[in-house]
């Protein structure tokens, strides 16, 4: 059985930038024991927008997406995870 990967929801609160209609999505990917998951893929489902987590599991990317989006996380060796996020 693959370990579960969690996306820290508290850090996923989108923050609006002062310029334009761009939203910044930030967060941290951790496993079931709250250890960071480095180099996980984070992306908006049905979009080409996304990024990878750093050594500490943290990520940040800008998007022009609006409304409610589905943010997905994948990493080899872990179960895929996704979460609905209101922009």
C-alpha positions as semicolon CSV with decimal commas, in nm:
position;residue;x (nm);y (nm);z (nm)
1;X;0,000;0,000;0,000
2;X;0,134;0,343;-0,091
3;X;0,163;0,605;0,185
4;X;-0,079;0,895;0,174
5;X;0,034;1,239;0,076
6;X;-0,138;1,537;0,231
7;X;-0,154;1,895;0,116
8;X;-0,145;2,140;0,405
9;X;-0,475;2,320;0,359
10;X;-0,398;2,611;0,590
11;X;-0,111;2,717;0,365
12;X;-0,321;2,676;0,053
13;X;-0,524;2,991;0,105
14;X;-0,487;3,186;-0,219
15;X;-0,358;3,539;-0,190
16;X;-0,452;3,804;-0,443
17;X;-0,168;4,005;-0,588
18;X;-0,197;4,381;-0,604
19;X;-0,141;4,379;-0,981
20;X;-0,393;4,243;-1,230
21;X;-0,614;3,941;-1,184
22;X;-0,340;3,697;-1,091
23;X;-0,374;3,474;-0,786
24;X;-0,078;3,322;-0,603
25;X;-0,124;2,969;-0,468
26;X;0,117;2,865;-0,195
27;X;0,134;2,559;0,025
28;X;0,335;2,268;0,155
29;X;0,312;1,900;0,065
30;X;0,361;1,661;0,357
31;X;0,312;1,288;0,409
32;X;0,095;1,116;0,672
33;X;0,363;1,172;0,938
34;X;0,387;1,544;0,846
35;X;0,728;1,500;0,681
36;X;0,786;1,723;0,376
37;X;0,752;1,564;0,032
38;X;1,022;1,709;-0,191
39;X;0,973;1,744;-0,568
40;X;0,603;1,654;-0,571
41;X;0,402;1,780;-0,871
42;X;0,126;2,030;-0,790
43;X;-0,108;2,135;-1,069
44;X;-0,455;2,258;-1,155
45;X;-0,658;1,970;-1,302
46;X;-0,744;2,021;-1,672
47;X;-0,488;2,297;-1,699
48;X;-0,121;2,334;-1,785
49;X;-0,058;2,550;-1,477
50;X;0,141;2,403;-1,190
51;X;0,478;2,361;-1,024
52;X;0,690;2,126;-0,811
53;X;0,759;2,140;-0,439
54;X;1,106;2,231;-0,312
55;X;1,329;2,034;-0,071
56;X;1,104;2,132;0,220
57;X;0,780;2,044;0,037
58;X;0,685;2,409;-0,017
59;X;0,547;2,543;-0,344
60;X;0,425;2,868;-0,498
61;X;0,280;2,953;-0,838
62;X;0,069;3,219;-1,002
63;X;-0,250;3,147;-1,191
64;X;-0,520;3,335;-1,374
65;X;-0,777;3,068;-1,280
66;X;-1,095;3,187;-1,111
67;X;-1,386;3,026;-0,931
68;X;-1,344;2,683;-0,777
69;X;-1,052;2,479;-0,905
70;X;-0,925;2,129;-0,834
71;X;-0,563;2,129;-0,721
72;X;-0,387;1,792;-0,758
73;X;-0,065;1,656;-0,608
74;X;0,128;1,357;-0,742
75;X;0,456;1,192;-0,653
76;X;0,602;0,853;-0,737
77;X;0,560;0,619;-0,441
78;X;0,257;0,806;-0,297
79;X;-0,116;0,800;-0,359
80;X;-0,233;1,092;-0,571
81;X;-0,428;1,357;-0,384
82;X;-0,656;1,642;-0,494
83;X;-0,841;1,922;-0,321
84;X;-1,104;2,177;-0,426
85;X;-0,990;2,536;-0,378
86;X;-1,202;2,851;-0,408
87;X;-1,014;3,129;-0,586
